[in-house]
Every structure is written in C-alpha cells, then in structure tokens.
Amino acid sequence: MDFEKSSRVKKLEEELWSFMTEAVLPAESVAREQRSKLQDPHEPPHIVDELKSEARRRGLWNLFLPDDRFGAGLTNLEYAPLAEISGWSELAPIAMNCAAPDTGNMEILVRFGTPEQQGRWLEPLLEGEIRSCFSMTEPDVASSDATNIATRLEVDGDHVVISGRKWFTSGAASPLCKFAIVMARNTPEGVRDHRSHTMVIVPLSTEGVEVTRTLPVFGYDGGHGHCEVLYKDVRVPMSNVLGEIGDGFGIAQARLGPGRIHHCMRALGMCERAFALMCDRVGRRIAWGRPLADQGVVQQWIAESRMELEQARLLVLKTAWMMDTVGNRGASLEVSAIKVIVANVASRVVDRAVQAFGAAGVTDDFPLAAMLARARTLRIADGPDEVHVRRIAKAELGRERLVV
C-alpha cells in the first residue's frame, strides 16, 4: 500500500487549506448570525452561496466523485486527505458540493440512473442548484435490520404508489431540497429477502408527501433538519424507479460503502480541530499556578488522542486503498471496521476536549458541544456499531486459520 500523495492532491490540499482559513472558518460566525435572522430556519444562510462560488473558483467542487465524467475523478485514497480537511467545518462540505446526503444520491444517479433521471436530477445536483434527501430509516421498525423496512410500494400500471412513514430523512426541510430517494417494500409483509425492496425518486412536491416535523439531534439540527416524512399514496411514474423493481438492497450497499468512508474521513478532520482546540486551551489556562498542560491527566488525554487518531487514519487510508484496488465489496469488512473505530475515536477525542474546556465546552461559544453530538450520532448512523461488529466477528469466525 502506497499512501504517498500525488502532486495533484498536494496542490488541492494546499488550495483547500487556504480556502478553509481564508473563507470557511471566518464564515462560521457570519453563518450563525445570518441563520438567526432567517424566517425559515432551514434556509441556507446567504454566506453559503458566496462560499460555493469561491470553492468553484478555486477548483474545489465535486471532489468526492471518482467518475471524471461528472466529478473530479479522484480515487478514494486521493480524496481522503481532502475530505478530512473539509471536516474541520460543517460549512466546507456544503460549500464544495461534497455534503451528505447529496453525495450518496449523486453516486446512485451516476451508477444506476437512466439518462433521463440524470438529466432531470443529477445535473442540477452537480451544479449545486438543488439539494436532495434519502428516505430509508423508519420510526416503527428496527431499521438497523433493513429487511424490516415496511413502507409499501405497489405497481399500478406505469406508476408506482408509495405509502409509509420515514424519519431521519436529513435535509428534507430545506427549501432547496427537491426530491427524495425512497426505499420501499415491494413484497408482501413477512417476506424477508434481498429482492424485497426498491428505490424510487420521489419529488417532494408530489401529492401525498408531507414533511411532518424535524428532529433535533442532542438539540442540534445541523441547519437542515432530520425530518419525519409521511408518504400517503404517493404516485410517481415507473420511470422514477432506480434500476429495476427489487434492486433496492444492491443499490443501498453500493451507496453506503462510499458514504460511510466519507463520514469517517470528515470525522477525522472534526477530531483534529477538537484536538487543536484542546491543545491550545490547556496551554493557556492556568489552574493551581500551572498551565493545565502540565497536569499528568491532561498529558494522558493529549497522548491517547494523538495515538488513536493516527491509528484510525491509517485504517481509513487502507480502506480507501482497498476500495480503489479490489472494489467496494472487497473492502466491505474494512468499511465496517472504520465505521466503528472512527465514530468511537471521535466520541473520545471530542469528549476529552470538552472536559479540557470545562463549562465552556458544553456551551455554543465553541464548536465542541455540536461536535460531540455529531460524533455520538455516528455510532448509530449508517448502521449501529453492533451491526458492524457482528458482521466482522462472523467473518472472522468463518475464516480458516492455522492453529498450533
């Protein structure tokens, strides 16, 4: 495995750091102020459009897409250090058109969309003119077992009809969000196999679609809302189906691999910012006549955080390299491993930073409280830790090995 950065990546990395320090990080306070004055709390602050224009000018647009027909054509390994830098601020992925859930939806449309679907939905997403959402998780079933998904899909001539209730459809409340990709059951209740579900493009303006509420996560909504959405006899053309009826699980797996590693890449950047804030804080705060940095327990926090971050990063890079060389399926166990490891490292590192800041760490004067909410959520999002741990354990127990 060779993790040496190409000259192109080094140049993009340098440009991205300049973008972050000159534009994105200074814009955070502006975005908060603008958001507080908006009538619609889910409308993006005006500064976001300025950041998008600046990102495009600097060549920092759609970097996540490995398909050079639509994106930058970077490999997963090349994108990893860039995604990590963007993880320093919630504004950066949005500004660069590299934010979830749009990234996963664009990848689906690139790989599985028809030319008509790509023209209507992919192209405006690539241009950053609209946003999208992904409707899979449901409140009434344990969605960690995706075969439980109960939202119904019925074929009616040249249309499909969808009925059900979803939640954590992130971004659905944004006025820029124009469509959802919905996972729905196309077989009778009780049939549990991997041909039981289908993915469908559903414009949010369709009759029967209702965003019933937004759900804060530990008091935060990220500015776009994690939404509960009701689909009541929603009728859309058969041409909105992605792939064929029954292809939903295969498409979901193709989407979730890159989505999970992108979350991990960005989470490492979030951790590095929390770590930097912690190191700065303990060097400047005095207690009992000495900087906090002189305290043994604080030095333990610093050392453990650095070691854990380096280990997590190396496994993320290995996983990215494997996805590039043996494919997403060949790297699926590694994807599961980093999903667990990075989320837990992020929770520990950010929690230590909060502790180092004391009372200030749990306020909104610093980004740590919001980071801790995101880090803890990552242990559930895209499959809870326990699902991935079980999968890895089963693979190891089924592996032939030398016993002496």
C-alpha positions as a LaTeX table, in Angstrom:
\begin{tabular}{lrrr}
\hline
Residue & $x$ (\AA) & $y$ (\AA) & $z$ (\AA) \\
\hline
Met1 & 0.00 & 0.00 & 0.00 \\
Asp2 & 1.33 & 3.39 & $-1.02$ \\
Phe3 & $-0.20$ & 6.39 & 0.74 \\
Glu4 & 2.07 & 8.96 & $-0.89$ \\
Lys5 & 0.04 & 11.92 & $-2.12$ \\
Ser6 & 0.19 & 12.76 & $-5.81$ \\
Ser7 & 1.24 & 16.22 & $-6.94$ \\
Arg8 & $-2.38$ & 16.94 & $-7.87$ \\
Val9 & $-3.61$ & 16.04 & $-4.38$ \\
Lys10 & $-0.87$ & 18.11 & $-2.74$ \\
Lys11 & $-1.89$ & 21.10 & $-4.82$ \\
Leu12 & $-5.58$ & 20.60 & $-4.00$ \\
Glu13 & $-4.70$ & 20.16 & $-0.32$ \\
Glu14 & $-2.81$ & 23.44 & $-0.28$ \\
Glu15 & $-5.68$ & 25.23 & $-2.04$ \\
Leu16 & $-8.22$ & 23.69 & 0.34 \\
Trp17 & $-6.32$ & 24.79 & 3.45 \\
Ser18 & $-6.23$ & 28.32 & 2.03 \\
Phe19 & $-9.96$ & 28.15 & 1.36 \\
Met20 & $-10.62$ & 26.93 & 4.89 \\
Thr21 & $-8.52$ & 29.56 & 6.66 \\
Glu22 & $-9.36$ & 32.49 & 4.39 \\
Ala23 & $-13.05$ & 31.86 & 3.74 \\
Val24 & $-14.75$ & 28.97 & 5.55 \\
Leu25 & $-13.65$ & 29.29 & 9.17 \\
Pro26 & $-14.20$ & 33.09 & 9.24 \\
Ala27 & $-17.67$ & 32.49 & 7.73 \\
Glu28 & $-18.88$ & 30.33 & 10.62 \\
Ser29 & $-19.81$ & 33.26 & 12.86 \\
Val30 & $-21.38$ & 35.06 & 9.90 \\
Ala31 & $-23.47$ & 31.99 & 9.07 \\
Arg32 & $-24.71$ & 31.73 & 12.68 \\
Glu33 & $-25.73$ & 35.38 & 12.70 \\
Gln34 & $-27.46$ & 35.15 & 9.33 \\
Arg35 & $-29.25$ & 31.94 & 10.29 \\
Ser36 & $-30.63$ & 33.56 & 13.45 \\
Lys37 & $-32.33$ & 36.22 & 11.32 \\
Leu38 & $-33.91$ & 33.90 & 8.74 \\
Gln39 & $-37.66$ & 33.34 & 8.87 \\
Asp40 & $-37.15$ & 29.75 & 7.71 \\
Pro41 & $-34.53$ & 28.13 & 9.99 \\
His42 & $-33.76$ & 25.57 & 7.30 \\
Glu43 & $-32.96$ & 28.09 & 4.60 \\
Pro44 & $-29.20$ & 28.23 & 3.98 \\
Pro45 & $-27.56$ & 31.47 & 5.15 \\
His46 & $-26.54$ & 33.79 & 2.33 \\
Ile47 & $-22.84$ & 33.29 & 3.06 \\
Val48 & $-23.15$ & 29.71 & 1.78 \\
Asp49 & $-23.72$ & 30.91 & $-1.80$ \\
Glu50 & $-20.60$ & 33.07 & $-1.54$ \\
Leu51 & $-18.60$ & 30.10 & $-0.29$ \\
Lys52 & $-19.89$ & 27.92 & $-3.13$ \\
Ser53 & $-18.78$ & 30.47 & $-5.70$ \\
Glu54 & $-15.37$ & 30.70 & $-4.07$ \\
Ala55 & $-14.99$ & 26.91 & $-3.93$ \\
Arg56 & $-15.79$ & 26.62 & $-7.64$ \\
Arg57 & $-13.35$ & 29.40 & $-8.46$ \\
Arg58 & $-10.62$ & 27.53 & $-6.60$ \\
Gly59 & $-11.38$ & 24.20 & $-8.31$ \\
Leu60 & $-12.73$ & 22.62 & $-5.11$ \\
Trp61 & $-16.06$ & 21.37 & $-6.50$ \\
Asn62 & $-17.49$ & 17.83 & $-6.58$ \\
Leu63 & $-14.18$ & 16.39 & $-5.40$ \\
Phe64 & $-15.90$ & 13.29 & $-3.98$ \\
Leu65 & $-16.94$ & 11.81 & $-7.34$ \\
Pro66 & $-14.39$ & 9.33 & $-8.73$ \\
Asp67 & $-16.14$ & 9.34 & $-12.12$ \\
Asp68 & $-14.37$ & 12.09 & $-14.07$ \\
Arg69 & $-17.35$ & 12.49 & $-16.39$ \\
Phe70 & $-19.21$ & 14.14 & $-13.54$ \\
Gly71 & $-16.69$ & 14.97 & $-10.82$ \\
Ala72 & $-13.00$ & 15.47 & $-10.13$ \\
Gly73 & $-12.03$ & 11.87 & $-10.95$ \\
Leu74 & $-10.11$ & 11.43 & $-7.70$ \\
Thr75 & $-9.70$ & 7.96 & $-6.22$ \\
Asn76 & $-10.95$ & 7.27 & $-2.71$ \\
Leu77 & $-7.37$ & 7.37 & $-1.47$ \\
Glu78 & $-6.76$ & 10.72 & $-3.16$ \\
Tyr79 & $-9.98$ & 12.18 & $-1.78$ \\
Ala80 & $-9.34$ & 11.05 & 1.81 \\
Pro81 & $-6.99$ & 13.87 & 2.96 \\
Leu82 & $-9.18$ & 16.47 & 1.24 \\
Ala83 & $-12.36$ & 15.20 & 2.88 \\
Glu84 & $-10.55$ & 15.25 & 6.22 \\
Ile85 & $-9.69$ & 18.92 & 5.83 \\
Ser86 & $-13.28$ & 19.71 & 4.91 \\
Gly87 & $-14.38$ & 18.01 & 8.13 \\
Trp88 & $-12.94$ & 20.90 & 10.15 \\
Ser89 & $-16.15$ & 22.86 & 9.48 \\
Glu90 & $-19.75$ & 21.90 & 8.74 \\
Leu91 & $-19.81$ & 24.65 & 6.12 \\
Ala92 & $-16.99$ & 23.25 & 3.98 \\
Pro93 & $-18.64$ & 20.12 & 2.53 \\
Ile94 & $-21.74$ & 22.15 & 1.61 \\
Ala95 & $-19.61$ & 24.88 & 0.03 \\
Met96 & $-17.70$ & 22.28 & $-2.03$ \\
Asn97 & $-20.85$ & 20.36 & $-3.08$ \\
Cys98 & $-19.45$ & 17.38 & $-1.18$ \\
Ala99 & $-22.08$ & 17.13 & 1.57 \\
Ala100 & $-24.25$ & 14.19 & 2.53 \\
Pro101 & $-26.86$ & 13.09 & 1.65 \\
Asp102 & $-26.37$ & 14.66 & $-1.79$ \\
Thr103 & $-23.05$ & 12.87 & $-2.33$ \\
Gly104 & $-24.60$ & 9.42 & $-1.89$ \\
Asn105 & $-27.58$ & 10.33 & $-4.04$ \\
Met106 & $-25.34$ & 11.66 & $-6.80$ \\
Glu107 & $-23.33$ & 8.44 & $-6.72$ \\
Ile108 & $-26.54$ & 6.43 & $-7.07$ \\
Leu109 & $-27.64$ & 8.51 & $-10.03$ \\
Val110 & $-24.22$ & 8.23 & $-11.68$ \\
Arg111 & $-24.15$ & 4.43 & $-11.30$ \\
Phe112 & $-27.81$ & 3.47 & $-11.62$ \\
Gly113 & $-29.66$ & 6.44 & $-13.06$ \\
Thr114 & $-31.10$ & 6.46 & $-16.57$ \\
Pro115 & $-30.09$ & 9.30 & $-18.90$ \\
Glu116 & $-33.48$ & 10.88 & $-18.21$ \\
Gln117 & $-33.01$ & 10.64 & $-14.43$ \\
Gln118 & $-29.51$ & 12.03 & $-14.70$ \\
Gly119 & $-30.65$ & 14.96 & $-16.81$ \\
Arg120 & $-33.51$ & 15.89 & $-14.50$ \\
Trp121 & $-31.94$ & 15.26 & $-11.09$ \\
Leu122 & $-28.19$ & 14.61 & $-11.28$ \\
Glu123 & $-27.22$ & 17.63 & $-13.35$ \\
Pro124 & $-28.80$ & 20.26 & $-11.04$ \\
Leu125 & $-27.27$ & 18.45 & $-8.05$ \\
Leu126 & $-23.85$ & 18.57 & $-9.67$ \\
Glu127 & $-24.32$ & 22.30 & $-10.25$ \\
Gly128 & $-25.37$ & 22.86 & $-6.63$ \\
Glu129 & $-28.69$ & 24.34 & $-7.75$ \\
Ile130 & $-30.81$ & 21.93 & $-5.67$ \\
Arg131 & $-30.38$ & 19.52 & $-2.78$ \\
Ser132 & $-31.83$ & 16.07 & $-2.09$ \\
Cys133 & $-32.57$ & 13.64 & 0.74 \\
Phe134 & $-32.51$ & 9.90 & 1.38 \\
Ser135 & $-35.59$ & 8.22 & 2.94 \\
Met136 & $-34.70$ & 4.83 & 4.39 \\
Thr137 & $-34.92$ & 4.78 & 8.22 \\
Glu138 & $-38.36$ & 4.27 & 9.78 \\
Pro139 & $-39.65$ & 5.02 & 13.31 \\
Asp140 & $-41.85$ & 1.93 & 13.63 \\
Val141 & $-39.30$ & $-0.81$ & 12.94 \\
Ala142 & $-35.68$ & $-1.59$ & 13.82 \\
Ser143 & $-34.16$ & $-0.18$ & 10.66 \\
Ser144 & $-30.69$ & $-1.47$ & 11.55 \\
Asp145 & $-32.10$ & $-4.67$ & 10.01 \\
Ala146 & $-33.00$ & $-3.20$ & 6.64 \\
Thr147 & $-35.24$ & $-6.18$ & 5.77 \\
Asn148 & $-37.66$ & $-4.71$ & 8.35 \\
Ile149 & $-38.39$ & $-1.63$ & 6.25 \\
Ala150 & $-42.16$ & $-1.55$ & 5.90 \\
Thr151 & $-43.00$ & 1.40 & 3.63 \\
Arg152 & $-45.11$ & $-0.13$ & 0.85 \\
Leu153 & $-44.61$ & 0.09 & $-2.90$ \\
Glu154 & $-47.35$ & $-1.12$ & $-5.23$ \\
Val155 & $-47.07$ & $-1.24$ & $-9.01$ \\
Asp156 & $-50.12$ & 0.28 & $-10.70$ \\
Gly157 & $-49.74$ & 0.17 & $-14.47$ \\
Asp158 & $-46.95$ & 2.52 & $-15.48$ \\
His159 & $-46.81$ & 4.08 & $-11.99$ \\
Val160 & $-45.76$ & 3.03 & $-8.51$ \\
Val161 & $-47.64$ & 4.02 & $-5.36$ \\
Ile162 & $-45.74$ & 4.50 & $-2.09$ \\
Ser163 & $-47.23$ & 4.57 & 1.43 \\
Gly164 & $-45.32$ & 4.72 & 4.69 \\
Arg165 & $-43.57$ & 6.83 & 7.30 \\
Lys166 & $-39.87$ & 7.61 & 7.39 \\
Trp167 & $-37.69$ & 9.66 & 9.71 \\
Phe168 & $-34.12$ & 10.94 & 9.83 \\
Thr169 & $-34.60$ & 11.92 & 6.21 \\
Ser170 & $-31.92$ & 14.56 & 6.64 \\
Gly171 & $-32.32$ & 17.78 & 4.70 \\
Ala172 & $-35.96$ & 17.30 & 3.66 \\
Ala173 & $-36.96$ & 20.58 & 5.35 \\
Ser174 & $-34.60$ & 22.68 & 3.27 \\
Pro175 & $-36.33$ & 24.81 & 0.61 \\
Leu176 & $-33.54$ & 23.71 & $-1.75$ \\
Cys177 & $-34.41$ & 20.02 & $-1.29$ \\
Lys178 & $-36.39$ & 18.95 & $-4.36$ \\
Phe179 & $-36.51$ & 15.16 & $-4.22$ \\
Ala180 & $-36.03$ & 12.12 & $-2.03$ \\
Ile181 & $-34.69$ & 8.70 & $-2.89$ \\
Val182 & $-37.13$ & 6.42 & $-1.05$ \\
Met183 & $-36.56$ & 2.79 & $-0.07$ \\
Ala184 & $-39.88$ & 0.89 & $-0.09$ \\
Arg185 & $-41.04$ & $-2.73$ & 0.22 \\
Asn186 & $-42.28$ & $-4.33$ & $-2.98$ \\
Thr187 & $-43.18$ & $-7.75$ & $-1.50$ \\
Pro188 & $-45.92$ & $-8.82$ & 0.95 \\
Glu189 & $-45.37$ & $-8.34$ & 4.68 \\
Gly190 & $-43.39$ & $-11.25$ & 6.11 \\
Val191 & $-41.30$ & $-11.86$ & 3.00 \\
Arg192 & $-37.71$ & $-11.15$ & 4.07 \\
Asp193 & $-35.17$ & $-11.40$ & 1.30 \\
His194 & $-32.87$ & $-9.08$ & $-0.57$ \\
Arg195 & $-35.20$ & $-8.65$ & $-3.53$ \\
Ser196 & $-37.96$ & $-7.22$ & $-1.33$ \\
His197 & $-37.21$ & $-3.52$ & $-1.68$ \\
Thr198 & $-36.95$ & $-0.89$ & $-4.38$ \\
Met199 & $-35.54$ & 2.62 & $-4.55$ \\
Val200 & $-37.61$ & 5.34 & $-6.16$ \\
Ile201 & $-37.03$ & 9.03 & $-6.92$ \\
Val202 & $-39.89$ & 11.00 & $-5.35$ \\
Pro203 & $-40.16$ & 14.76 & $-5.96$ \\
Leu204 & $-41.08$ & 16.39 & $-2.65$ \\
Ser205 & $-43.76$ & 18.42 & $-4.46$ \\
Thr206 & $-45.68$ & 15.21 & $-5.25$ \\
Glu207 & $-49.17$ & 14.99 & $-3.78$ \\
Gly208 & $-49.17$ & 12.90 & $-0.61$ \\
Val209 & $-45.64$ & 13.82 & 0.54 \\
Glu210 & $-45.66$ & 15.63 & 3.87 \\
Val211 & $-42.67$ & 16.67 & 5.99 \\
Thr212 & $-44.39$ & 16.33 & 9.37 \\
Arg213 & $-41.61$ & 17.50 & 11.69 \\
Thr214 & $-37.87$ & 17.99 & 12.09 \\
Leu215 & $-35.94$ & 16.06 & 14.72 \\
Pro216 & $-33.07$ & 17.72 & 16.55 \\
Val217 & $-30.12$ & 15.51 & 17.49 \\
Phe218 & $-28.98$ & 16.29 & 21.03 \\
Gly219 & $-30.59$ & 19.69 & 20.49 \\
Tyr220 & $-28.90$ & 20.36 & 17.12 \\
Asp221 & $-30.37$ & 20.06 & 13.63 \\
Gly222 & $-27.36$ & 21.00 & 11.54 \\
Gly223 & $-29.34$ & 23.75 & 9.85 \\
His224 & $-31.20$ & 21.35 & 7.55 \\
Gly225 & $-33.38$ & 19.20 & 9.79 \\
His226 & $-33.51$ & 15.44 & 10.32 \\
Cys227 & $-37.07$ & 15.02 & 9.17 \\
Glu228 & $-40.01$ & 12.73 & 9.64 \\
Val229 & $-41.75$ & 12.35 & 6.28 \\
Leu230 & $-45.15$ & 10.84 & 5.57 \\
Tyr231 & $-45.76$ & 9.22 & 2.17 \\
Lys232 & $-49.51$ & 8.77 & 1.73 \\
Asp233 & $-50.49$ & 7.03 & $-1.52$ \\
Val234 & $-47.71$ & 8.88 & $-3.34$ \\
Arg235 & $-47.92$ & 8.14 & $-7.05$ \\
Val236 & $-44.89$ & 8.59 & $-9.32$ \\
Pro237 & $-44.08$ & 7.23 & $-12.81$ \\
Met238 & $-42.36$ & 3.87 & $-13.15$ \\
Ser239 & $-39.57$ & 5.81 & $-14.88$ \\
Asn240 & $-38.64$ & 7.14 & $-11.40$ \\
Val241 & $-37.61$ & 3.67 & $-10.21$ \\
Leu242 & $-33.84$ & 3.29 & $-9.82$ \\
Gly243 & $-32.70$ & 0.12 & $-11.56$ \\
Glu244 & $-35.44$ & $-2.49$ & $-11.51$ \\
Ile245 & $-38.12$ & $-3.44$ & $-9.01$ \\
Gly246 & $-36.31$ & $-5.38$ & $-6.26$ \\
Asp247 & $-32.88$ & $-3.77$ & $-6.79$ \\
Gly248 & $-33.07$ & $-1.61$ & $-3.67$ \\
Phe249 & $-30.70$ & $-3.57$ & $-1.43$ \\
Gly250 & $-27.98$ & $-3.82$ & $-4.03$ \\
Ile251 & $-28.19$ & $-0.10$ & $-4.70$ \\
Ala252 & $-28.16$ & 0.64 & $-0.96$ \\
Gln253 & $-24.96$ & $-1.34$ & $-0.48$ \\
Ala254 & $-23.33$ & 0.46 & $-3.39$ \\
Arg255 & $-24.32$ & 3.78 & $-1.80$ \\
Leu256 & $-23.43$ & 3.04 & 1.81 \\
Gly257 & $-19.80$ & 1.97 & 1.29 \\
Pro258 & $-18.58$ & 5.32 & $-0.07$ \\
Gly259 & $-20.98$ & 7.17 & 2.23 \\
Arg260 & $-19.55$ & 5.50 & 5.33 \\
Ile261 & $-15.93$ & 6.14 & 4.42 \\
His262 & $-16.69$ & 9.79 & 3.57 \\
His263 & $-18.25$ & 10.21 & 7.04 \\
Cys264 & $-15.10$ & 8.70 & 8.55 \\
Met265 & $-12.80$ & 10.97 & 6.55 \\
Arg266 & $-14.68$ & 14.09 & 7.61 \\
Ala267 & $-14.93$ & 12.89 & 11.22 \\
Leu268 & $-11.13$ & 12.71 & 11.38 \\
Gly269 & $-10.99$ & 16.36 & 10.38 \\
Met270 & $-13.53$ & 17.22 & 13.08 \\
Cys271 & $-11.36$ & 15.35 & 15.59 \\
Glu272 & $-8.24$ & 17.19 & 14.52 \\
Arg273 & $-9.96$ & 20.52 & 15.07 \\
Ala274 & $-11.18$ & 19.43 & 18.52 \\
Phe275 & $-7.66$ & 18.20 & 19.29 \\
Ala276 & $-6.12$ & 21.51 & 18.18 \\
Leu277 & $-8.60$ & 23.43 & 20.33 \\
Met278 & $-7.80$ & 21.22 & 23.31 \\
Cys279 & $-4.03$ & 21.63 & 22.95 \\
Asp280 & $-4.37$ & 25.40 & 22.65 \\
Arg281 & $-6.72$ & 25.62 & 25.62 \\
Val282 & $-4.62$ & 23.60 & 28.06 \\
Gly283 & $-1.53$ & 25.58 & 27.13 \\
Arg284 & $-3.19$ & 28.90 & 28.03 \\
Arg285 & $-5.40$ & 28.08 & 31.03 \\
Ile286 & $-3.82$ & 28.29 & 34.46 \\
Ala287 & $-5.00$ & 26.26 & 37.45 \\
Trp288 & $-3.21$ & 25.97 & 40.78 \\
Gly289 & $-0.45$ & 28.17 & 39.44 \\
Arg290 & 0.41 & 25.99 & 36.43 \\
Pro291 & $-0.88$ & 25.54 & 32.88 \\
Leu292 & $-3.35$ & 22.70 & 32.54 \\
Ala293 & $-0.90$ & 21.18 & 30.04 \\
Asp294 & 1.45 & 20.42 & 32.96 \\
Gln295 & $-1.11$ & 18.13 & 34.57 \\
Gly296 & $-0.41$ & 14.43 & 34.04 \\
Val297 & $-4.02$ & 13.56 & 33.29 \\
Val298 & $-4.18$ & 16.23 & 30.59 \\
Gln299 & $-0.97$ & 14.92 & 29.02 \\
Gln300 & $-2.59$ & 11.48 & 29.03 \\
Trp301 & $-5.58$ & 12.89 & 27.12 \\
Ile302 & $-3.28$ & 14.51 & 24.57 \\
Ala303 & $-1.16$ & 11.40 & 24.01 \\
Glu304 & $-4.10$ & 9.00 & 23.80 \\
Ser305 & $-5.94$ & 11.28 & 21.39 \\
Arg306 & $-2.96$ & 11.55 & 19.06 \\
Met307 & $-2.32$ & 7.81 & 19.06 \\
Glu308 & $-5.97$ & 6.96 & 18.45 \\
Leu309 & $-6.27$ & 9.50 & 15.64 \\
Glu310 & $-3.19$ & 8.17 & 13.84 \\
Gln311 & $-4.41$ & 4.57 & 14.10 \\
Ala312 & $-7.87$ & 5.47 & 12.84 \\
Arg313 & $-6.47$ & 7.48 & 9.94 \\
Leu314 & $-4.21$ & 4.64 & 8.82 \\
Leu315 & $-7.13$ & 2.21 & 8.73 \\
Val316 & $-9.25$ & 4.72 & 6.79 \\
Leu317 & $-6.43$ & 5.11 & 4.25 \\
Lys318 & $-6.04$ & 1.34 & 3.97 \\
Thr319 & $-9.79$ & 1.01 & 3.40 \\
Ala320 & $-9.75$ & 3.73 & 0.75 \\
Trp321 & $-6.84$ & 1.98 & $-0.99$ \\
Met322 & $-8.73$ & $-1.34$ & $-0.91$ \\
Met323 & $-11.88$ & 0.24 & $-2.33$ \\
Asp324 & $-9.76$ & 1.56 & $-5.19$ \\
Thr325 & $-7.94$ & $-1.72$ & $-5.83$ \\
Val326 & $-10.38$ & $-4.56$ & $-5.01$ \\
Gly327 & $-13.68$ & $-2.66$ & $-5.11$ \\
Asn328 & $-16.26$ & $-1.69$ & $-2.53$ \\
Arg329 & $-17.39$ & $-5.27$ & $-1.97$ \\
Gly330 & $-13.83$ & $-6.46$ & $-1.38$ \\
Ala331 & $-13.32$ & $-3.73$ & 1.21 \\
Ser332 & $-16.68$ & $-4.16$ & 2.95 \\
Leu333 & $-15.27$ & $-5.57$ & 6.20 \\
Glu334 & $-12.76$ & $-2.74$ & 6.41 \\
Val335 & $-15.57$ & $-0.25$ & 5.82 \\
Ser336 & $-17.44$ & $-1.80$ & 8.75 \\
Ala337 & $-14.32$ & $-1.60$ & 10.90 \\
Ile338 & $-13.63$ & 2.08 & 10.26 \\
Lys339 & $-17.30$ & 2.90 & 10.75 \\
Val340 & $-17.00$ & 1.59 & 14.33 \\
Ile341 & $-13.46$ & 2.74 & 15.09 \\
Val342 & $-13.68$ & 6.32 & 13.81 \\
Ala343 & $-17.03$ & 7.03 & 15.47 \\
Asn344 & $-15.69$ & 5.82 & 18.81 \\
Val345 & $-12.38$ & 7.66 & 18.48 \\
Ala346 & $-14.30$ & 10.82 & 17.58 \\
Ser347 & $-16.50$ & 10.44 & 20.66 \\
Arg348 & $-13.49$ & 10.03 & 22.93 \\
Val349 & $-11.34$ & 12.79 & 21.45 \\
Val350 & $-14.12$ & 15.38 & 21.38 \\
Asp351 & $-15.23$ & 14.38 & 24.88 \\
Arg352 & $-11.70$ & 14.96 & 26.19 \\
Ala353 & $-11.66$ & 18.36 & 24.53 \\
Val354 & $-14.98$ & 19.23 & 26.17 \\
Gln355 & $-13.56$ & 18.18 & 29.54 \\
Ala356 & $-10.45$ & 20.30 & 28.99 \\
Phe357 & $-12.65$ & 23.34 & 28.25 \\
Gly358 & $-14.74$ & 22.77 & 31.36 \\
Ala359 & $-18.00$ & 24.73 & 31.45 \\
Ala360 & $-17.14$ & 26.46 & 28.17 \\
Gly361 & $-17.04$ & 23.10 & 26.40 \\
Val362 & $-20.75$ & 22.46 & 26.81 \\
Thr363 & $-21.81$ & 25.88 & 25.50 \\
Asp364 & $-22.24$ & 27.10 & 21.94 \\
Asp365 & $-19.39$ & 29.60 & 22.37 \\
Phe366 & $-17.16$ & 26.86 & 20.97 \\
Pro367 & $-17.95$ & 24.13 & 18.41 \\
Leu368 & $-17.21$ & 21.23 & 20.76 \\
Ala369 & $-20.75$ & 20.55 & 22.01 \\
Ala370 & $-22.05$ & 20.32 & 18.44 \\
Met371 & $-19.08$ & 18.11 & 17.53 \\
Leu372 & $-19.86$ & 15.77 & 20.41 \\
Ala373 & $-23.46$ & 15.45 & 19.23 \\
Arg374 & $-22.27$ & 14.58 & 15.72 \\
Ala375 & $-19.65$ & 12.14 & 16.99 \\
Arg376 & $-22.13$ & 10.27 & 19.18 \\
Thr377 & $-24.67$ & 10.15 & 16.35 \\
Leu378 & $-22.10$ & 8.49 & 14.07 \\
Arg379 & $-22.21$ & 5.41 & 16.29 \\
Ile380 & $-25.81$ & 4.91 & 15.09 \\
Ala381 & $-25.95$ & 6.48 & 11.62 \\
Asp382 & $-25.29$ & 4.23 & 8.62 \\
Gly383 & $-25.72$ & 1.16 & 10.80 \\
Pro384 & $-25.10$ & 1.00 & 14.57 \\
Asp385 & $-21.76$ & $-0.20$ & 15.91 \\
Glu386 & $-23.23$ & $-3.54$ & 16.95 \\
Val387 & $-24.29$ & $-4.47$ & 13.41 \\
His388 & $-20.80$ & $-3.84$ & 12.03 \\
Val389 & $-19.08$ & $-5.60$ & 14.96 \\
Arg390 & $-21.32$ & $-8.66$ & 14.47 \\
Arg391 & $-20.50$ & $-8.75$ & 10.77 \\
Ile392 & $-16.76$ & $-8.63$ & 11.40 \\
Ala393 & $-16.98$ & $-11.30$ & 14.11 \\
Lys394 & $-18.95$ & $-13.67$ & 11.85 \\
Ala395 & $-16.39$ & $-13.23$ & 9.08 \\
Glu396 & $-13.50$ & $-13.96$ & 11.45 \\
Leu397 & $-15.21$ & $-16.99$ & 12.97 \\
Gly398 & $-15.81$ & $-18.37$ & 9.48 \\
Arg399 & $-12.22$ & $-17.89$ & 8.37 \\
Glu400 & $-9.84$ & $-20.85$ & 8.14 \\
Arg401 & $-6.72$ & $-20.30$ & 10.21 \\
Leu402 & $-3.63$ & $-22.09$ & 11.37 \\
Val403 & $-3.93$ & $-23.34$ & 14.94 \\
Val404 & $-0.75$ & $-24.57$ & 16.68 \\
\hline
\end{tabular}
